[in-house]
Amino acid sequence: VQLVESGGGLVQPGGSLRLSCAASGFAFSIYRMGWYRQAPGKSRELVAHIGSSGIMKNYRDSVKGRFTISRDNAKNTVYLQMNSLKPEDTAVYYCNAYHSDINVYWGQGTQVTVSS
């Protein structure tokens, strides 16, 4: 099983980034996929979830209207489009795959830094 995130980097406030997570080794299309983040000294928090079909989506309040989660089941990839980035969005972003409590996978994380 592999979840490989990409697309992180340094961006100025108000800028945009698109994160990608390429999955392999499991039945991607039946898993709920999510993005989490962890800032220094803070606990990991949910950013967004997307259901297996791509219809159900939910977001933490602080990113609603700025971030969009999507998935391509043909490519086994989930995305996070991040617009209007703020310094408080700075964190390591992790891709998550969930099917049941014993079928949970995590990526290695990608750093997002929002700074002028």
C-alpha positions as CSV (number, residue, x, y, z in Angstrom):
1,V,0.0,0.0,0.0
2,Q,1.3,3.4,-0.9
3,L,-0.1,7.0,-0.7
4,V,2.3,9.5,-2.2
5,E,1.6,13.2,-1.8
6,S,3.0,15.9,-4.0
7,G,2.4,19.5,-4.8
8,G,3.4,21.2,-1.5
9,G,5.7,24.1,-1.3
10,L,6.2,27.7,-0.4
11,V,3.5,30.2,-1.5
12,Q,2.7,33.8,-0.6
13,P,-0.5,34.7,1.3
14,G,-3.4,34.7,-1.2
15,G,-1.8,32.2,-3.4
16,S,-2.8,28.8,-4.5
17,L,-1.5,25.2,-4.5
18,R,-2.8,21.9,-5.7
19,L,-2.0,18.8,-3.7
20,S,-2.1,15.4,-5.2
21,C,-2.1,12.0,-3.6
22,A,-1.4,8.9,-5.8
23,A,-2.6,5.7,-4.3
24,S,-1.7,2.1,-5.0
25,G,-1.9,-1.3,-3.5
26,F,-5.6,-1.2,-2.4
27,A,-9.1,-0.8,-3.8
28,F,-9.0,3.0,-4.0
29,S,-12.5,3.4,-5.5
30,I,-14.2,2.0,-2.4
31,Y,-12.2,4.0,0.2
32,R,-13.2,7.4,1.6
33,M,-10.2,9.7,1.1
34,G,-9.2,12.6,3.1
35,W,-6.6,15.3,3.7
36,Y,-5.4,16.1,7.2
37,R,-2.8,18.6,8.3
38,Q,-0.5,19.1,11.3
39,A,1.2,22.3,12.2
40,P,4.2,22.5,14.5
41,G,3.2,21.9,18.1
42,K,-0.4,21.1,17.2
43,S,-2.4,17.9,16.8
44,R,-3.3,16.5,13.4
45,E,-6.6,17.8,12.1
46,L,-9.1,17.0,9.4
47,V,-9.1,19.3,6.4
48,A,-11.5,17.6,4.1
49,H,-13.1,14.2,3.3
50,I,-14.5,12.8,0.1
51,G,-16.7,9.7,-0.3
52,S,-15.8,6.8,-2.5
53,S,-18.0,8.1,-5.4
54,G,-16.9,11.6,-5.0
55,I,-20.4,13.0,-4.2
56,M,-20.1,13.3,-0.4
57,K,-17.6,16.0,0.6
58,N,-17.0,17.8,3.9
59,Y,-14.6,20.4,5.0
60,R,-13.4,22.0,8.2
61,D,-15.0,25.4,8.7
62,S,-11.8,27.4,8.3
63,V,-11.2,26.1,4.7
64,K,-14.7,26.2,3.4
65,G,-15.0,28.3,0.3
66,R,-11.2,28.2,-0.2
67,F,-10.3,24.5,-0.5
68,T,-11.8,21.9,-2.9
69,I,-11.3,18.2,-2.6
70,S,-11.8,15.9,-5.6
71,R,-10.9,12.5,-6.8
72,D,-10.3,10.6,-10.0
73,N,-11.0,6.9,-9.4
74,A,-9.6,6.0,-12.8
75,K,-6.3,7.4,-11.8
76,N,-6.4,6.4,-8.2
77,T,-5.7,9.9,-7.2
78,V,-7.2,12.4,-4.8
79,Y,-6.6,16.2,-5.0
80,L,-6.8,19.2,-2.8
81,Q,-7.1,22.6,-4.5
82,M,-6.1,25.3,-2.1
83,N,-6.9,28.9,-2.9
84,S,-6.6,32.1,-1.0
85,L,-4.0,30.6,1.3
86,K,-3.3,32.1,4.7
87,P,-0.3,31.8,7.0
88,E,-2.4,29.7,9.3
89,D,-2.7,27.1,6.6
90,T,1.0,26.3,7.0
91,A,1.4,22.7,8.0
92,V,2.4,19.2,6.8
93,Y,-0.5,17.9,4.8
94,Y,-1.3,14.2,4.9
95,C,-3.4,12.0,2.6
96,N,-5.6,9.5,4.3
97,A,-7.5,6.4,3.0
98,Y,-10.3,4.9,5.2
99,H,-12.5,1.9,4.6
100,S,-12.9,0.6,8.2
101,D,-11.1,0.9,11.5
102,I,-8.7,-1.8,10.4
103,N,-8.2,-0.5,6.8
104,V,-6.7,2.9,7.3
105,Y,-3.6,4.2,5.4
106,W,-1.6,7.4,5.6
107,G,0.9,9.1,3.2
108,Q,4.2,10.5,4.3
109,G,3.1,14.1,4.1
110,T,3.9,17.2,2.1
111,Q,4.9,20.5,3.5
112,V,2.8,23.6,2.7
113,T,4.3,26.9,3.9
114,V,2.4,30.2,3.4
115,S,4.6,33.1,4.0
116,S,5.6,36.4,2.4
